[in-house]
Amino acid sequence: MDIEGIYFCIINKDNYLIAPLANADKKADKSLSTPTRLDGDEVRYHPELLDKMEDDGTPQLLSEIIHMSLMHPERKKAITTGMRELDPIFDIAADLATFHNITESSKFVMPKDLGYEEGKSAEEYFSLLSDTIDQKGINMSDVQQESQQGQGQQGKGEGEGQGKEGEGEGQGSAGAQASSAYNNLLEKLGVKGKQKQDHSQWGSVPLSAQHSFKSVMINALKSRGDLPMGLKRLLHLLEGETQVRWTDRLRKLVGTKVAATHKRYTMMKPSRRFGIPHPGTKRLKKGLIACHLDTSGSMDDMDTAIAIKETKGIADAYGAPFLFMCGDCETPNADRILSKYDMDKIQIKGGGGTDHRPVFKYLEDKKEPVDLLILFTDTYTCWPEHPPKYQVIVVTCTQETNGVPSWCEVIHIDKKE
């Protein structure tokens, strides 16, 4: 089945996907090592390889659009932080979160292949895969090295007698290594015979394109009416609801430490234009919020993923700008968040011990006019002896407080959504 036939089948079966499909540029590329690949803001495909997949070509192509809609390229940066050894883990995790929602074909990796539950996010599957890899004693450096060596030998054999055609193959060498590492890791995990996937070009996918696809896909699924279970799970992952109702939480702080808006309505001051009984407005101080993400070694990937999601929830409820910091026991890295989309560009660094005293000292030394500090941590840390002048909220996935000072408000959130 060729590319046009695949598009026709998708639209004929699920016509609500016309908008997402129309939003995706497609380009033939015979240098690919896999049937499809997300490259920049377009979907590239190998005509011959895709045609050989017959009916399975539909989920293969659709998965690339869903990966972009779920913003997997950007989320991969936050999880792997540039460590190539982690790339195949997230690549598999992203597919575990995708394929079971759109197909039942045994040619693609599914959560049941590894004994996992369906309906989890890529970050949750990444955490599960990391635990499984540790239990099996798999060395990810060896996985990468074996993939590079195997691809090098294959490329040498294919290059003999090809002449100029070898130039085109060179462009896909990174993708071939990525797909080789993908299947190499799957085999070490005890899963064989799955279709190779190439996510090597995710770093070139523009953030604006991912946001665009996400918006289009959400609207498409909501207009579908009765959604099958797989698409309901997909919509849940797309919308990504936070666990803490930050809009309500910040609204309660109006008149105390920080206001979520510049003004509020009050009958104590009737409207100048319309008079009684129309309320007037009272100007409020829009105080500065600072958020800090604990990136110590005791914080697992799920803790970090939840913290980033909740911080985006704060950005939605509060607006901008606000101060975002992250770190372990050193002086934190700080960024001014001018838009909620700036959170997608944050590079997470750390991995050492935990000490929150440098956070408070940084705010004091920089004379930041902070009114509210929100700390995302597992609470295994050190605290300053004296409370600051601003309010402090501690958000944690643990059920224990582990010596959190009494001057901090603690909010517990659950890892299971």
C-alpha positions in Angstrom: 0.0 0.0 0.0 1.6 3.3 -1.1 1.6 6.6 0.8 -1.6 7.9 -0.9 -3.4 4.6 -0.2 -2.4 4.9 3.5 -3.7 8.4 3.8 -6.9 7.4 2.1 -7.4 4.5 4.5 -6.8 6.7 7.5 -9.2 9.4 6.3 -11.8 6.9 5.1 -11.9 5.1 8.5 -11.4 8.1 10.8 -12.3 11.2 8.9 -11.6 13.4 12.0 -7.9 12.9 11.4 -8.1 14.9 8.1 -6.8 18.0 9.9 -3.8 16.4 11.5 -2.9 14.6 8.3 -3.2 17.8 6.3 -1.0 19.5 8.8 1.8 17.1 8.1 4.1 17.5 5.1 5.3 14.2 3.7 8.5 13.6 1.6 9.8 10.4 0.0 13.4 9.5 1.1 15.0 6.3 0.0 18.0 6.8 2.3 15.9 5.9 5.4 16.7 2.7 7.3 13.1 2.5 8.5 9.7 3.0 6.7 9.1 6.5 8.3 10.9 9.1 10.2 10.0 12.5 11.7 12.4 15.0 10.3 12.0 18.7 11.1 8.4 19.6 10.7 7.8 16.9 8.0 7.3 13.1 7.9 9.7 11.4 5.6 9.0 7.9 4.3 10.8 5.2 2.3 8.3 4.3 -0.4 9.5 0.7 -0.9 9.8 -0.2 2.8 6.4 1.4 3.6 4.8 -0.4 0.7 6.1 -3.8 2.1 4.3 -3.2 5.4 0.9 -3.3 3.7 -1.8 -2.8 6.3 0.8 -2.0 9.0 1.9 1.0 7.1 -1.1 3.0 8.4 -0.1 2.9 12.2 3.6 3.4 11.2 2.8 6.7 9.5 0.2 7.8 12.0 2.6 7.2 14.9 4.9 9.9 13.6 2.1 12.4 13.7 1.1 11.3 17.2 4.7 11.5 18.4 4.8 15.2 17.3 1.3 15.8 18.9 2.5 14.4 22.2 5.6 16.5 21.9 7.8 13.5 22.4 10.8 15.2 20.7 10.9 18.0 23.2 10.1 15.7 26.2 12.9 13.4 25.1 15.4 16.3 25.6 14.1 16.9 29.2 14.5 13.2 30.1 17.8 12.2 28.3 19.5 15.6 28.8 21.9 14.8 25.9 23.0 11.4 27.2 23.0 9.2 24.1 22.9 6.0 26.2 19.4 7.0 27.2 18.1 7.6 23.7 17.0 4.1 22.9 15.2 3.8 26.3 13.1 6.9 25.6 12.6 5.9 22.0 11.0 2.6 23.1 9.1 4.3 25.9 7.6 6.8 23.4 6.5 3.9 21.2 5.0 2.1 24.2 2.9 5.1 24.9 1.8 5.4 21.3 1.3 2.2 19.3 -1.1 0.4 21.6 -3.5 3.3 21.2 -3.7 3.0 17.4 -3.1 -0.6 16.5 -3.2 -4.2 17.7 -0.5 -5.4 15.3 2.2 -7.6 16.8 4.8 -6.0 14.6 5.1 -3.0 17.0 6.3 -3.0 20.5 3.5 -3.0 23.1 3.3 -2.6 26.9 2.2 -6.2 27.2 5.4 -7.4 25.6 7.3 -6.2 28.7 4.5 -7.0 31.2 3.6 -3.3 31.6 0.1 -1.8 32.0 -1.4 0.2 29.1 -2.2 3.9 29.1 0.9 5.3 30.7 3.0 8.3 29.5 6.4 8.1 27.8 8.0 9.3 31.1 6.3 6.5 33.1 7.4 3.8 30.6 10.9 5.3 30.7 11.0 4.8 34.4 9.7 1.3 34.1 12.2 0.4 31.4 15.0 1.9 33.5 14.1 -0.4 36.4 13.9 -3.4 34.1 17.2 -2.6 32.5 18.8 -2.4 36.0 17.2 -5.6 37.1 18.5 -7.4 34.0 22.0 -5.9 34.4 22.0 -4.4 30.8 24.8 -1.9 30.1 23.5 0.9 27.9 27.0 1.8 26.8 27.4 -1.7 25.4 24.1 -1.4 23.6 25.2 1.7 21.9 28.7 0.4 21.1 27.4 -2.9 19.7 24.9 -1.0 17.5 27.7 1.3 16.1 29.9 -1.7 15.4 27.2 -3.7 13.7 26.1 -0.7 11.6 29.7 0.0 10.6 30.3 -3.5 9.4 27.0 -3.4 7.5 27.8 -0.1 5.9 31.2 -1.3 4.8 29.7 -4.3 3.1 27.0 -2.3 1.4 29.4 0.4 0.3 31.4 -2.0 -1.9 30.4 -1.6 -5.6 27.8 1.0 -4.9 29.8 4.0 -6.2 27.9 7.3 -5.9 24.9 5.6 -4.4 26.8 5.3 -1.1 26.5 9.1 -0.6 22.7 8.9 -0.1 23.1 6.0 2.4 25.5 8.1 4.5 22.8 10.6 5.3 20.8 7.9 7.1 23.7 6.3 9.0 22.7 8.0 12.3 19.2 6.8 11.8 20.4 3.3 11.1 22.4 3.3 14.3 19.4 4.6 16.2 17.1 1.9 14.8 19.8 -0.7 15.5 20.2 0.4 19.1 16.4 0.3 19.4 16.1 -3.3 18.4 19.4 -4.3 20.2 17.9 -3.1 23.5 14.6 -4.8 22.8 16.3 -8.1 22.2 18.3 -7.7 25.5 14.9 -7.1 27.2 13.6 -10.4 25.7 11.4 -8.8 22.9 12.1 -9.9 19.4 10.7 -9.5 15.9 9.5 -5.9 16.3 9.6 -3.2 13.6 12.6 -0.9 13.9 11.9 2.7 14.6 14.1 5.7 13.8 13.8 8.7 16.2 17.3 10.1 15.5 16.0 13.3 13.9 13.8 14.4 16.8 16.2 17.0 17.8 15.5 19.0 14.6 11.7 19.1 15.2 10.7 22.8 15.9 8.9 23.4 19.2 6.4 25.5 17.4 5.5 22.6 15.1 5.0 20.3 18.1 2.6 22.8 19.7 0.7 23.2 16.5 0.3 19.5 16.0 -0.8 19.1 19.6 -3.5 21.7 19.3 -4.8 20.2 16.0 -4.8 16.7 17.4 -6.7 17.7 20.6 -9.4 19.4 18.6 -9.6 16.5 16.2 -10.1 13.9 19.0 -12.6 16.1 20.8 -14.7 16.4 17.7 -14.7 12.7 17.2 -17.6 12.1 19.6 -17.5 8.6 21.1 -13.8 7.7 21.4 -12.4 4.2 21.5 -10.5 3.4 24.6 -7.1 3.8 22.9 -8.0 7.3 21.7 -9.4 8.3 25.1 -6.0 7.4 26.6 -4.3 9.4 23.8 -6.5 12.4 24.5 -5.6 12.1 28.3 -1.9 12.1 27.4 -2.3 15.1 25.1 -4.2 17.3 27.6 -1.8 16.3 30.4 -3.9 17.6 33.4 -1.9 18.6 36.5 -2.8 17.0 39.9 -2.7 20.3 41.8 -5.4 22.9 41.0 -2.9 25.8 40.8 -5.5 28.2 39.6 -7.5 27.7 42.9 -4.4 27.5 45.0 -2.9 30.8 43.8 -6.3 32.5 44.0 -6.5 31.7 47.7 -3.2 33.6 48.1 -4.8 36.8 46.8 -4.5 39.5 49.5 -1.9 37.6 51.4 1.4 37.0 49.6 0.8 37.0 45.9 -2.0 37.6 43.5 -2.6 35.6 40.3 -4.1 38.6 38.6 -3.5 42.4 38.5 -7.0 43.2 39.8 -10.1 41.8 41.4 -13.8 42.9 41.6 -15.1 44.3 44.9 -18.5 45.8 46.0 -16.5 48.0 48.5 -15.7 50.2 45.5 -18.6 50.5 43.1 -17.9 50.9 39.4 -17.2 54.5 38.4 -18.9 54.0 35.1 -22.0 52.1 36.0 -22.3 52.8 39.7 -24.2 50.6 42.2 -24.9 47.6 42.0 -22.0 47.1 39.7 -18.7 46.2 41.4 -15.5 48.2 40.8 -12.0 46.8 40.6 -9.2 46.9 43.1 -5.6 46.8 41.9 -3.6 44.0 43.4 0.1 43.3 43.6 1.2 40.7 41.2 4.0 39.3 43.3 6.9 37.3 42.0 6.7 33.5 42.1 9.9 31.4 42.1 9.9 27.6 41.4 12.8 25.2 42.2 13.1 21.7 40.9 15.2 19.3 42.9 17.5 17.5 40.4 19.4 15.4 43.0 20.1 11.7 42.4 17.3 10.7 44.8 14.7 12.2 42.4 13.7 9.6 39.8 12.6 10.4 36.3 8.9 10.3 37.2 9.4 12.8 40.0 11.0 15.1 37.5 8.4 14.6 34.8 5.6 15.3 37.3 7.4 18.4 38.6 7.8 19.8 35.1 4.1 19.2 34.3 3.0 20.9 37.6 5.3 23.9 36.8 3.6 24.3 33.5 0.3 24.2 35.4 1.6 27.1 37.5 2.5 29.0 34.3 -1.0 28.5 33.0 -2.6 29.7 36.3 -0.3 32.5 37.1 1.1 33.7 33.8 4.5 35.2 33.4 7.2 36.2 34.2 8.3 34.0 37.0 11.6 32.6 38.2 12.5 28.9 37.5 15.5 27.3 39.2 16.9 23.7 39.2 19.8 22.1 40.9 21.0 19.6 43.6 23.4 20.8 46.3 25.1 23.6 44.3 24.0 27.1 43.5 20.9 26.6 41.3 20.6 27.5 37.6 18.0 30.2 37.2 15.9 31.2 34.2 13.2 33.9 33.7 10.1 32.2 32.3 8.4 34.7 30.0 5.9 32.2 28.6 4.7 28.7 29.6 6.4 27.5 26.4 9.8 28.5 27.8 9.5 25.5 30.1 10.0 23.2 27.1 13.4 24.7 26.5 14.7 24.1 30.1 17.8 21.9 30.3 17.7 19.8 33.5 21.1 19.4 35.2 22.1 17.8 38.5 22.3 14.3 39.9 24.3 14.9 43.1 23.3 15.3 46.7 20.5 17.5 48.0 20.7 20.8 49.8 18.2 23.6 49.6 20.1 26.1 51.5 21.9 27.4 48.3 18.4 28.1 46.9 17.5 30.5 49.7 21.0 32.0 49.7 20.8 32.6 45.9 17.5 34.5 46.3 18.9 36.5 49.1 22.2 37.4 47.4 20.4 38.3 44.2 17.8 40.3 46.2 15.0 38.8 44.2 11.7 40.3 45.4 10.1 36.8 45.8 6.7 36.6 47.4 6.2 32.8 47.0 8.7 30.0 46.5 7.5 26.6 45.3 9.9 23.7 45.8 9.5 20.4 44.0 11.5 17.8 46.0 11.5 14.4 47.6 12.2 16.2 50.9 15.5 14.3 51.5 17.4 17.6 51.9 18.9 20.3 54.2 17.0 23.4 55.2 18.0 26.9 56.5 17.7 27.5 60.2 15.5 30.5 59.9 12.4 31.0 57.7 12.5 33.5 54.8 10.3 36.5 54.5 8.3 34.9 51.7 5.9 32.0 51.8 7.3 28.5 50.9 5.3 25.6 49.4 6.9 22.1 49.2 5.4 19.8 46.5 6.5 16.2 46.9 5.6 12.7 45.6 6.6 11.1 48.9 4.1 10.6 51.7 6.6 11.6 54.4 7.8 15.1 55.3 11.4 14.0 56.3 12.1 17.1 58.5 10.4 19.7 56.4 10.3 22.9 58.5 6.9 23.9 60.0 7.1 27.2 58.1 6.6 25.3 54.8 3.2 24.3 53.4 3.5 20.7 52.1 1.4 19.4 49.1 1.6 15.7 48.4 0.9 14.4 44.9 0.6 10.9 43.6 2.8 9.3 40.9 -0.1 7.3 39.6 -2.5 9.4 37.6 
